[in-house]
Amino acid sequence: MVVDDSAYNRRTLTELLEQIPGVVVAGKATDGDEALRMVQEVQPDLVTLDLEMPRMDGFTFLRLLMARRPTPVIVVSGYSNKENVFRALELGALDFVAKPTRTVTTDLHVIKEELAEKVAMVRQLTPSLGARRRVLTPVPPRALSALRPEPRTTTDRPRHVVVVGASTGGPTALVRLFRNIPQDIDATFLVAQHMPPRFTRTFAERLHRLGGVQVQEATGSHPLKRGEAWICPGGKCLEVGLDLQVVVKDTEPDDRYVPSVDRLFETAAKKLGEQCIGVVLTGMGDDGADGVLHIARRGGRVLAESPESAVIYGMPGAAERTGVVTAMLPLETLAERLVMWLR
């Protein structure tokens, strides 16, 4: 089902979706109020949702939908509304794609590919997933400057470095993970989340406002310091380089995913050995499976999210099949175990 107040967007999204084999758009709604009524009638397997609509906006629709009939929702948003995307994810949306534009036809091909990936993702969901989707308490709108800790010295090197990989469902999972990380933890966190380039900075700022460790989008190179977290920018890769620096790198031909979880895990394992802890969260595909082997071979430990909480079990499942995962745990228990290891 397509929910959008723009006739152009409704028509374009319907055409793109119906080019995907096996997809039929069962209904189109112009606002959240009409969409709620239509959901009960057509009972869609997937809803694409605009957030800014008259009468009832997308946020209100999400709250009511998740309370009445939890359904996978893909947010369709412009680049200018990145903060709204992450708010919607916290309210229960599954993922997001860029909004179609009237001027750039090449964008439509990209959006069609992204929609096809999201449809394939929804087809992998277990039937009970909708009933157990969790809505988070929204991140409070506190000023970034009020949350930044005092500057740290260059000798403040961490005892552990935690490398985290995630894809579909990852933004919400990372919010839940970072909410459990205390500010005084003796570790640095490096995150490779599959996400478009223009969204990662906003996502890093949102994680930072949780008030635990200091979270930023990585640029250039930075020394590893405890109590800090670096998010790999979209379209790039993150590595641990010489002198224990976290370094942003361009993609390479053999990178199957961007950002590459495998590349982050492998370089961290080589430089850090048993100081490295790998965490594999929800996501499609098998990114990170090779990386956890490198971590284990060099004495590090690996945690992976179990099917009980993972939106998509692809990445954690691939990690589990390597046989080197120390523990498979639901997300809340995983966060508790991680903090215990870092104490």
Stockholm file with secondary structure:
# STOCKHOLM 1.0

chainA/1-343         MVVDDSAYNRRTLTELLEQIPGVVVAGKATDGDEALRMVQEVQPDLVTLDLEMPRMDGFTFLRLLMARRPTPVIVVSGYSNKENVFRALELGALDFVAKPTRTVTTDLHVIKEELAEKVAMVRQLTPSLGARRRVLTPVPPRALSALRPEPRTTTDRPRHVVVVGASTGGPTALVRLFRNIPQDIDATFLVAQHMPPRFTRTFAERLHRLGGVQVQEATGSHPLKRGEAWICPGGKCLEVGLDLQVVVKDTEPDDRYVPSVDRLFETAAKKLGEQCIGVVLTGMGDDGADGVLHIARRGGRVLAESPESAVIYGMPGAAERTGVVTAMLPLETLAERLVMWLR
#=GR chainA/1-343 SS CEECSCHHHHHHHHHHHHTSTTCCCCCEESSHHHHHHHHHHHCCSCEEECSCCSSSCHHHHHHHHHHHSCCCEEEEECGGGHHHHHHHHHTTCCEEEECCCSSCHHHHHHHHHHHHHHHHHHHHSCTTHHHHCCCCCCCCCCCHHHHCCCCCCTTCCCSEEEEEEECTTHHHHHHHHHTTCCTTCSEEEEEEECCCGGGHHHHHHHHHTTSSSEEEECCSEEECCTTEEEECCTTSEEEECGGGEEEEECCCTTCSSSSCHHHHHHHHHHHHGGGEEEEECSCSSCTTHHHHHHHHHTTCEEEEECTTTCSSCHHHHHHHHTTCCSEEECHHHHHHHHHHHHC
#=GC SS_cons         CEECSCHHHHHHHHHHHHTSTTCCCCCEESSHHHHHHHHHHHCCSCEEECSCCSSSCHHHHHHHHHHHSCCCEEEEECGGGHHHHHHHHHTTCCEEEECCCSSCHHHHHHHHHHHHHHHHHHHHSCTTHHHHCCCCCCCCCCCHHHHCCCCCCTTCCCSEEEEEEECTTHHHHHHHHHTTCCTTCSEEEEEEECCCGGGHHHHHHHHHTTSSSEEEECCSEEECCTTEEEECCTTSEEEECGGGEEEEECCCTTCSSSSCHHHHHHHHHHHHGGGEEEEECSCSSCTTHHHHHHHHHTTCEEEEECTTTCSSCHHHHHHHHTTCCSEEECHHHHHHHHHHHHC
//
